[in-house]
Amino acid sequence: MRIVSLHPFATDTLDYCGVGWDLVGVTHVCSVPKNATKAKILTTGRRGKFIASTQDLARVAQGLTSYEVDIEQMIDCVPDFILAEIAHPDKEKFIPWAEEVLYKALGKRIAIRDLNINSLKTLYSTMEEIGRLIGKRERAAKIVDEIKSHVTEWVDSYTMLCKGKKVVVLSEASPYIVEAGWMDDLIRLFGAQPLERKEQSTCGEVPWAEIVTGRPDVIFVAPHNAFLNQSVRRLTALETAEGWEDLPAVKRGAVFFAPGTDIYRPGPQFLKGIAALVSAIAGLDRPIIQDQDDTYRIRHVEMYRHKLLGRP
């Protein structure tokens, strides 16, 4: 089986299921498995870098994902499946049309699967669907059961410490992007309250004024694909925002920085990310369910500002 993964979540799921060697193409933000020796990097964040040989192929590339896709190199990978987060507004019409365009270009049928992860339920079902697709149904189900088991245990143990707290999860600080969808489900599961946004969506840019109005008790900063030291550097943008010092989370020292390489992805990393979030909401100072260095609290960052931020 030859698989192109245009979604980091799918790439990690495939690797955790033990079939990384089936990957022939991935995105530039994927954590490429060591055994994915055939995988080519098919995307970039720069618009206009790749040129398709036909207008139809250019439209396919634009509709498959929000990244810039090298559609010609993807065709050279001769995939059997493409796992993507479809960016086209009409997914039901786009997918069969795109499959037909790729069939004409490649001379073989390619199945496109849309990974629409907009809730905790669809996050679990997407893992299971990928498992069925690659013939690793039991392995994928085991991952889901493991995550559910840990989350249930933590809900039983820490809900009273989390209850009623207003929580904002930022996946970027300039502009301000607030995670929603399954993240909101997780926050509510612990009795806390996610930010109420005027424009409800899986995630999206939010005016700073809305965050200030929401008066969060906890702010959890975890930029996508960022390591911990990169996440910490978002403080320089946050601390200059109007009203920052007056936020309850800042006054309480309940601002946490975590690696975005953990919390948005399945497998062991995913559990580490959730553990860090739960610890932050519950206010656990000691590493009860997470490693000591999985997150930095704002007080720690301020104390070691020169070392972590590179300036006084």
C-alpha positions as CSV (number, residue, x, y, z in Angstrom):
1,M,0.0,0.0,0.0
2,R,1.3,3.5,-0.9
3,I,-0.1,6.3,1.1
4,V,0.2,10.1,0.9
5,S,-0.5,11.9,4.1
6,L,-1.3,15.6,3.9
7,H,-2.3,15.8,7.6
8,P,0.3,15.5,10.5
9,F,-2.4,13.7,12.6
10,A,-2.7,11.0,9.9
11,T,1.1,10.7,9.6
12,D,1.5,10.1,13.3
13,T,-1.4,7.6,13.4
14,L,0.1,5.6,10.6
15,D,3.5,5.6,12.3
16,Y,2.0,4.6,15.7
17,C,0.1,1.7,13.9
18,G,3.5,0.5,12.6
19,V,3.0,1.2,8.9
20,G,5.3,4.2,8.4
21,W,7.0,2.4,5.6
22,D,3.8,2.7,3.5
23,L,4.1,6.5,3.4
24,V,5.3,7.8,0.1
25,G,4.5,11.4,0.7
26,V,4.0,13.8,3.7
27,T,3.7,17.5,4.5
28,H,6.5,19.7,5.5
29,V,5.0,19.9,9.1
30,C,4.8,16.1,9.6
31,S,7.0,14.3,12.0
32,V,8.4,11.8,9.3
33,P,8.8,8.3,10.8
34,K,12.3,6.9,10.7
35,N,11.1,3.9,8.7
36,A,9.4,6.1,6.1
37,T,12.3,5.9,3.7
38,K,10.2,6.4,0.6
39,A,8.4,9.5,1.9
40,K,8.8,12.7,0.0
41,I,8.0,16.1,1.3
42,L,5.1,17.3,-0.9
43,T,4.1,20.6,0.6
44,T,5.4,24.0,1.7
45,G,4.0,27.1,3.4
46,R,5.0,29.3,0.5
47,R,2.3,30.1,-2.0
48,G,3.1,30.0,-5.7
49,K,6.2,27.8,-5.4
50,F,4.8,24.8,-7.4
51,I,3.3,24.8,-10.9
52,A,0.9,22.2,-12.1
53,S,0.9,21.0,-15.7
54,T,-2.9,21.5,-16.1
55,Q,-5.5,23.8,-14.5
56,D,-7.4,20.8,-13.2
57,L,-4.4,19.5,-11.3
58,A,-3.8,23.0,-9.9
59,R,-7.4,23.0,-8.6
60,V,-6.9,19.5,-7.1
61,A,-3.7,20.7,-5.3
62,Q,-5.6,23.8,-4.0
63,G,-8.5,21.7,-2.7
64,L,-6.6,18.9,-1.0
65,T,-5.2,21.0,1.9
66,S,-4.4,24.6,2.9
67,Y,-0.7,24.0,2.3
68,E,1.0,24.5,-1.1
69,V,1.1,21.0,-2.7
70,D,3.6,19.8,-5.3
71,I,0.9,17.9,-7.3
72,E,3.3,16.7,-10.0
73,Q,5.7,15.1,-7.4
74,M,2.6,13.6,-5.6
75,I,1.6,11.9,-8.9
76,D,5.1,10.6,-9.2
77,C,4.7,8.9,-5.8
78,V,1.9,6.7,-7.4
79,P,-0.2,6.6,-4.2
80,D,-3.2,4.3,-3.5
81,F,-4.6,6.6,-0.8
82,I,-4.4,10.3,0.0
83,L,-5.3,11.3,3.5
84,A,-6.1,15.0,3.7
85,E,-8.0,17.7,5.4
86,I,-9.9,18.9,2.4
87,A,-9.8,22.7,2.0
88,H,-12.4,22.9,-0.8
89,P,-15.7,24.3,0.4
90,D,-17.8,21.6,-1.3
91,K,-16.1,18.4,-0.2
92,E,-18.8,16.0,-1.5
93,K,-18.4,17.2,-5.1
94,F,-14.7,17.9,-4.9
95,I,-13.5,14.4,-3.8
96,P,-15.0,12.3,-6.6
97,W,-14.0,15.0,-9.1
98,A,-10.4,15.1,-7.8
99,E,-10.2,11.3,-7.9
100,E,-11.2,11.3,-11.6
101,V,-8.7,14.0,-12.4
102,L,-5.9,12.0,-10.7
103,Y,-7.1,8.8,-12.5
104,K,-6.7,10.5,-15.9
105,A,-3.2,11.8,-14.9
106,L,-2.0,8.6,-13.3
107,G,-3.9,5.8,-15.1
108,K,-4.9,4.2,-11.8
109,R,-7.6,4.8,-9.2
110,I,-6.6,6.8,-6.1
111,A,-8.9,7.0,-3.0
112,I,-9.0,10.3,-1.2
113,R,-10.1,10.4,2.4
114,D,-11.1,13.6,4.2
115,L,-10.0,13.8,7.9
116,N,-12.5,16.2,9.4
117,I,-11.5,16.3,13.1
118,N,-13.9,18.9,14.7
119,S,-14.8,17.1,18.0
120,L,-13.4,14.7,20.5
121,K,-15.7,12.0,19.0
122,T,-14.5,12.5,15.4
123,L,-10.9,12.5,16.7
124,Y,-11.4,9.0,18.0
125,S,-13.4,7.9,15.0
126,T,-10.7,9.2,12.6
127,M,-8.0,7.2,14.4
128,E,-10.2,4.1,14.0
129,E,-11.0,4.9,10.4
130,I,-7.3,5.1,9.5
131,G,-6.8,1.8,11.3
132,R,-9.5,0.1,9.2
133,L,-8.1,1.6,6.0
134,I,-4.6,0.2,6.5
135,G,-5.7,-3.1,8.0
136,K,-4.6,-2.2,11.6
137,R,-8.0,-1.9,13.1
138,E,-7.1,-3.5,16.5
139,R,-3.9,-1.4,16.8
140,A,-5.9,1.8,16.2
141,A,-8.6,0.7,18.6
142,K,-6.0,0.1,21.2
143,I,-4.7,3.7,20.9
144,V,-8.2,5.1,21.3
145,D,-9.0,2.9,24.3
146,E,-5.7,3.9,25.9
147,I,-6.5,7.6,25.5
148,K,-10.0,7.2,26.7
149,S,-8.9,5.3,29.7
150,H,-6.4,7.9,30.8
151,V,-8.8,10.8,30.2
152,T,-11.5,9.1,32.2
153,E,-9.0,8.5,35.1
154,W,-8.0,12.2,35.0
155,V,-11.6,13.4,34.8
156,D,-12.4,11.4,38.0
157,S,-9.3,12.7,39.8
158,Y,-9.2,16.4,38.8
159,T,-12.6,17.7,37.7
160,M,-13.2,19.4,41.0
161,L,-9.9,21.3,40.6
162,C,-10.8,22.3,37.1
163,K,-14.5,23.1,37.5
164,G,-15.7,26.5,36.4
165,K,-12.4,27.8,35.3
166,K,-12.3,29.7,32.0
167,V,-9.6,28.3,29.7
168,V,-8.0,29.7,26.5
169,V,-5.8,27.4,24.4
170,L,-3.7,29.5,22.0
171,S,-2.1,27.8,19.0
172,E,-0.6,31.1,18.0
173,A,0.0,34.5,19.5
174,S,0.5,36.7,16.5
175,P,-2.2,36.7,15.3
176,Y,-4.2,35.2,18.2
177,I,-5.5,31.8,17.2
178,V,-7.7,30.0,19.7
179,E,-8.1,26.2,19.4
180,A,-11.7,24.9,19.4
181,G,-13.5,21.8,18.2
182,W,-12.2,18.7,20.1
183,M,-10.2,21.0,22.4
184,D,-13.4,22.6,23.6
185,D,-14.9,19.2,24.2
186,L,-11.9,18.2,26.3
187,I,-12.0,21.4,28.4
188,R,-15.8,20.9,29.1
189,L,-15.1,17.3,30.0
190,F,-13.2,18.5,33.0
191,G,-15.9,20.9,34.0
192,A,-14.0,24.0,32.8
193,Q,-15.2,26.6,30.2
194,P,-13.6,27.3,26.9
195,L,-13.6,30.8,25.4
196,E,-17.0,31.8,24.0
197,R,-16.2,33.1,20.5
198,K,-18.4,35.2,18.3
199,E,-17.4,33.1,15.3
200,Q,-17.6,29.4,16.3
201,S,-15.3,27.1,14.3
202,T,-12.8,24.4,14.8
203,C,-10.2,27.0,15.4
204,G,-9.5,30.5,14.0
205,E,-8.1,33.9,14.5
206,V,-9.7,35.8,17.4
207,P,-9.5,39.5,18.2
208,W,-7.5,40.1,21.4
209,A,-10.4,42.1,22.8
210,E,-12.5,38.9,22.8
211,I,-9.9,37.1,24.9
212,V,-9.7,40.0,27.3
213,T,-13.5,40.1,27.6
214,G,-13.5,36.4,28.3
215,R,-11.3,36.9,31.4
216,P,-9.6,33.5,31.2
217,D,-8.4,31.9,34.5
218,V,-5.9,29.7,32.6
219,I,-4.0,30.4,29.3
220,F,-2.4,27.5,27.7
221,V,0.0,28.4,24.8
222,A,0.9,25.5,22.5
223,P,1.6,26.6,18.9
224,H,1.2,23.9,16.2
225,N,4.5,22.0,15.5
226,A,6.4,24.1,18.0
227,F,8.9,22.7,20.5
228,L,8.8,24.0,24.1
229,N,11.5,26.6,23.6
230,Q,9.7,27.9,20.5
231,S,6.4,28.0,22.4
232,V,7.9,30.1,25.2
233,R,8.9,32.8,22.8
234,R,5.3,33.7,22.2
235,L,5.4,35.5,25.5
236,T,7.1,38.4,23.8
237,A,3.9,39.0,21.8
238,L,1.5,38.3,24.6
239,E,3.0,40.5,27.3
240,T,2.8,43.7,25.2
241,A,-0.9,43.2,24.4
242,E,-3.3,45.7,26.0
243,G,-4.8,44.4,29.2
244,W,-2.4,41.5,29.5
245,E,-1.4,42.3,33.1
246,D,-5.0,42.6,34.2
247,L,-6.1,39.1,33.1
248,P,-7.0,36.7,35.9
249,A,-4.7,34.0,34.4
250,V,-1.7,36.4,34.4
251,K,-2.4,37.6,38.0
252,R,-2.6,34.0,39.2
253,G,0.5,33.0,37.3
254,A,-1.7,30.5,35.4
255,V,-0.2,31.0,32.0
256,F,1.5,27.8,30.6
257,F,3.7,27.2,27.6
258,A,3.7,23.7,26.1
259,P,5.1,22.0,23.0
260,G,2.6,21.9,20.1
261,T,4.3,18.8,18.9
262,D,2.5,16.9,21.6
263,I,-1.1,17.9,22.2
264,Y,-2.5,17.9,18.6
265,R,-1.3,14.5,17.7
266,P,-2.2,10.9,18.5
267,G,-0.3,8.2,20.4
268,P,2.0,8.8,23.4
269,Q,2.7,12.4,22.5
270,F,-1.0,13.1,22.5
271,L,-1.4,11.8,26.1
272,K,1.6,13.9,27.2
273,G,-0.1,17.0,25.7
274,I,-3.4,16.3,27.4
275,A,-1.7,15.6,30.7
276,A,0.0,19.0,30.4
277,L,-3.3,20.7,29.7
278,V,-5.1,19.0,32.6
279,S,-2.2,19.8,35.0
280,A,-2.4,23.5,33.9
281,I,-6.2,23.8,34.3
282,A,-6.2,21.9,37.7
283,G,-3.2,24.0,38.9
284,L,-1.0,21.1,39.7
285,D,2.4,22.5,40.5
286,R,4.1,19.2,41.0
287,P,4.6,16.8,38.0
288,I,1.8,14.4,39.1
289,I,0.7,13.2,35.7
290,Q,3.3,14.8,33.5
291,D,7.1,15.1,33.3
292,Q,8.8,18.0,35.0
293,D,9.9,19.7,31.8
294,D,6.8,19.2,29.7
295,T,5.6,22.8,30.3
296,Y,6.9,26.1,31.6
297,R,4.8,28.3,33.8
298,I,5.0,32.0,33.2
299,R,6.8,32.6,36.6
300,H,9.5,30.2,35.4
301,V,9.8,32.0,32.1
302,E,10.1,35.4,33.8
303,M,12.7,34.1,36.2
304,Y,14.8,32.7,33.4
305,R,13.9,35.3,30.8
306,H,17.4,35.9,29.5
307,K,18.0,32.2,29.0
308,L,14.6,31.3,27.5
309,L,13.9,34.5,25.5
310,G,17.4,35.6,24.7
311,R,16.9,39.1,26.2
312,P,16.7,40.9,29.6
